[in-house]
Amino acid sequence: SAGTTIFTLDNIYIGNRDGSRYDVSDYADLGAAVTAIASNNAILEIRSSTTVGTNTTIPSNITVEVSRAGKFVKSGATLSLQGNFIAHDGLVFDGFTTNDVTLNPLYVKKINPALWGFATTASAANNVTYLTAACNAGIQDIVVPSGDFSINAFTIDKSVNINGVISKDTNSAKETILTYAGTSKAITVSGTVSVHLKDFQIMCTDDTGKGIDIDGNVDDLKIERLWIENDGTPGSSQYAVRFNANGSLGDMENPIIRECKFKNNYYGILHTGVSGTSRVIKPVID
């Protein structure tokens, strides 16, 4: 109480100690609200549609809290949230696409692609855009809710964990299902990345639709409790999981495929390569 410093701690956030809460609607725009808060530890409330008209960075001293009626609306700009982020699981980043939003993994541990609009009612093309945006936001853990989601071919080129929902209930609405109607690969893993895929179903509705293609120099691969199914008569090029040496696949130590179910696939786990290409794959298959 005498104003004497007892000790100093760096980079410690202990909530909103001074009770400062700012409502973005009290200011001319989002940038004006951030300027008003300056370096104070505070909560910025987003209670309604808030336009992001210029590239905006909200610094780490500001916790962004988005209510059920709130969202950010893109108007030709990007958004970077460097502090804590609290929001509902509905649409929060309206109109933002694959590289428009970044979050800070020091504060945000997992995200739901529904924040961008991923939904059972969205088109396959839009769902891939929203899922890609979630993967590109800088957060490792992506949590996909239960439901049957249409997707187009989707490439993972970031280190992410994509986790769905597997239920013992016979109601498919309680499962995460990615329904792919295309003739290529539902999911391609590419680049020098660490990727964990867990607890969801890939349903290929075209006879030539494939499951997961691994053609990157993947450092750490885990495929756990996935159900990969072709619901027709699969063609001879169809597979559930392929290690593809025709791409940039490198030698792989201990990629893990565990507790998966492959149904009606022409190949289950396939390793292919061009003539003269040698790739050593030492998988753990359980």
Backbone hydrogen bonds, N-H to C=O, Kabsch-Sander energy under -0.5 kcal/mol:
donor,donor_aa,acceptor,acceptor_aa,energy
13,Y,11,N,-0.5
14,I,12,I,-0.5
17,R,15,G,-1.2
19,G,16,N,-1.4
21,R,19,G,-0.5
22,Y,43,I,-3.1
24,V,22,Y,-0.6
24,V,45,E,-2.3
26,D,23,D,-2.3
27,Y,24,V,-1.7
30,L,51,T,-0.6
33,A,29,D,-1.6
34,V,30,L,-2.1
35,T,31,G,-2.2
36,A,32,A,-2.0
37,I,33,A,-1.8
38,A,34,V,-1.8
40,N,37,I,-2.0
42,A,40,N,-0.6
42,A,61,N,-1.8
43,I,20,S,-1.7
44,L,63,T,-3.1
45,E,22,Y,-3.6
45,E,43,I,-0.6
46,I,65,E,-2.8
47,R,45,E,-0.6
50,T,71,K,-2.5
51,T,49,S,-0.5
52,V,73,V,-3.0
53,G,51,T,-0.7
56,T,78,T,-2.4
58,I,80,S,-3.1
62,I,59,P,-1.7
63,T,42,A,-2.7
63,T,61,N,-0.5
64,V,62,I,-0.5
64,V,84,N,-2.4
65,E,44,L,-2.6
65,E,63,T,-0.6
66,V,64,V,-0.5
66,V,86,I,-3.1
67,S,46,I,-2.1
67,S,65,E,-0.6
70,G,67,S,-1.6
71,K,48,S,-1.5
72,F,92,V,-3.7
73,V,50,T,-2.9
74,K,72,F,-0.5
74,K,94,D,-2.7
75,S,52,V,-2.1
79,L,100,D,-3.0
80,S,56,T,-2.5
81,L,102,T,-2.7
82,Q,58,I,-2.8
82,Q,80,S,-0.7
86,I,64,V,-3.0
88,H,66,V,-0.6
92,V,115,L,-2.6
93,F,115,L,-3.2
94,D,72,F,-2.5
94,D,92,V,-0.8
96,F,93,F,-1.0
100,D,97,T,-1.3
102,T,79,L,-1.9
103,L,137,A,-2.9
104,N,81,L,-0.7
107,Y,104,N,-1.8
108,V,104,N,-2.7
109,K,107,Y,-0.6
111,I,141,D,-2.0
115,L,112,N,-2.3
116,W,113,P,-1.8
117,G,113,P,-0.6
118,F,113,P,-1.7
122,A,119,A,-0.9
127,N,123,S,-2.5
128,V,124,A,-1.6
129,T,125,A,-1.7
130,Y,126,N,-2.6
131,L,127,N,-2.5
132,T,128,V,-2.5
133,A,129,T,-2.1
134,A,130,Y,-1.9
135,C,131,L,-2.0
136,N,132,T,-1.9
137,A,134,A,-1.0
138,G,135,C,-0.6
139,I,134,A,-0.5
141,D,109,K,-0.8
142,I,140,Q,-0.6
142,I,161,N,-3.4
143,V,111,I,-3.0
143,V,141,D,-0.5
144,V,142,I,-0.7
144,V,163,N,-3.0
147,G,175,E,-4.0
149,F,147,G,-0.7
149,F,177,I,-3.3
151,I,179,T,-2.5
152,N,124,A,-1.2
154,F,186,A,-2.3
156,I,188,T,-3.3
157,D,155,T,-0.7
160,V,158,K,-0.9
160,V,194,S,-0.9
161,N,140,Q,-3.1
162,I,160,V,-0.5
162,I,196,H,-2.7
163,N,142,I,-3.0
163,N,161,N,-0.7
164,G,198,K,-2.6
172,S,170,T,-0.7
174,K,171,N,-1.9
175,E,172,S,-1.9
176,T,165,V,-2.2
177,I,147,G,-2.9
177,I,175,E,-0.7
178,L,201,Q,-3.3
179,T,149,F,-2.7
179,T,177,I,-0.7
180,Y,178,L,-0.6
180,Y,203,M,-3.1
181,A,151,I,-0.6
181,A,179,T,-0.5
186,A,210,K,-1.5
186,A,211,G,-0.5
187,I,211,G,-2.3
188,T,154,F,-2.5
189,V,213,D,-3.0
190,S,156,I,-2.7
190,S,188,T,-0.6
193,V,191,G,-1.4
195,V,193,V,-0.5
195,V,220,D,-2.6
196,H,160,V,-2.0
197,L,222,K,-3.0
198,K,162,I,-2.4
199,D,224,E,-1.8
200,F,225,R,-0.5
201,Q,176,T,-2.6
202,I,227,W,-2.8
203,M,178,L,-2.5
203,M,201,Q,-0.5
204,C,202,I,-0.6
204,C,229,E,-3.1
205,T,180,Y,-2.5
205,T,203,M,-0.6
206,D,180,Y,-0.6
209,G,206,D,-1.6
210,K,184,S,-3.0
211,G,239,Y,-1.7
212,I,240,A,-2.9
213,D,187,I,-2.8
214,I,212,I,-0.5
214,I,242,R,-3.3
215,D,189,V,-2.2
215,D,213,D,-0.8
216,G,189,V,-0.8
218,V,216,G,-1.9
219,D,193,V,-2.2
220,D,193,V,-1.1
222,K,195,V,-2.1
223,I,256,I,-2.9
224,E,197,L,-2.9
224,E,222,K,-0.5
225,R,258,R,-2.4
227,W,200,F,-1.7
228,I,226,L,-0.6
228,I,261,K,-2.5
229,E,202,I,-2.7
229,E,227,W,-0.5
230,N,263,K,-1.8
231,D,204,C,-2.2
235,G,207,D,-2.2
238,Q,235,G,-1.9
240,A,267,Y,-1.2
240,A,268,G,-1.0
241,V,268,G,-2.6
242,R,212,I,-2.4
243,F,270,L,-3.0
244,N,214,I,-2.8
244,N,242,R,-0.7
245,A,243,F,-0.8
245,A,272,T,-3.3
247,G,244,N,-1.4
248,S,215,D,-2.1
249,L,244,N,-0.7
250,G,216,G,-0.7
252,M,280,V,-2.7
254,N,252,M,-0.6
254,N,282,K,-1.5
256,I,221,L,-2.7
257,I,284,V,-2.8
258,R,223,I,-2.6
261,K,226,L,-2.9
263,K,228,I,-2.3
263,K,261,K,-0.5
267,Y,238,Q,-1.0
270,L,241,V,-2.8
270,L,268,G,-0.5
272,T,243,F,-2.2
277,T,274,V,-2.1
278,S,276,G,-0.5
279,R,277,T,-0.5
281,I,279,R,-0.7
282,K,252,M,-2.3
282,K,280,V,-0.5
284,V,255,P,-3.1
285,I,283,P,-0.7
286,D,257,I,-2.6
286,D,284,V,-0.6
